[in-house]
Amino acid sequence: MKLAEAFGCKGILCSDPKDLDDAINEMLAYDGPVIFDCRVEKHENCFPMIPSGKPHNEMLLSADADAFKSGAVLV
């Protein structure tokens, strides 16, 4: 949050799933740039994901997102 403030942004930290909705609403209600630090379980797959050292155009999507993008029908 201090890094966000150093860049003139609002910093929001959310580390408890119970607080996620309120944190997202706070972020959306703020009139200006926001850096939203959402802590997740270390082994959770959070998509889209940019692997370390890779550019943003090589982000990984979930299997469902890839299937949807290719026109596959999800059942």
C-alpha angles and dihedrals in degrees: 000000000000090000090053091051091048088060093046095256133122112254121212124184122195119181101153121069089218089065097046099096092049092047092050091048090050090051093049093046094052114100100219143034118324132192106206115199107194113182116212135180110285094239098042118113107231114188137240090040130178110209117228112278094010127116121249092255089065095058118145121237128197119269089253092053092049091049091048092049091053092051096252118151113242116216 
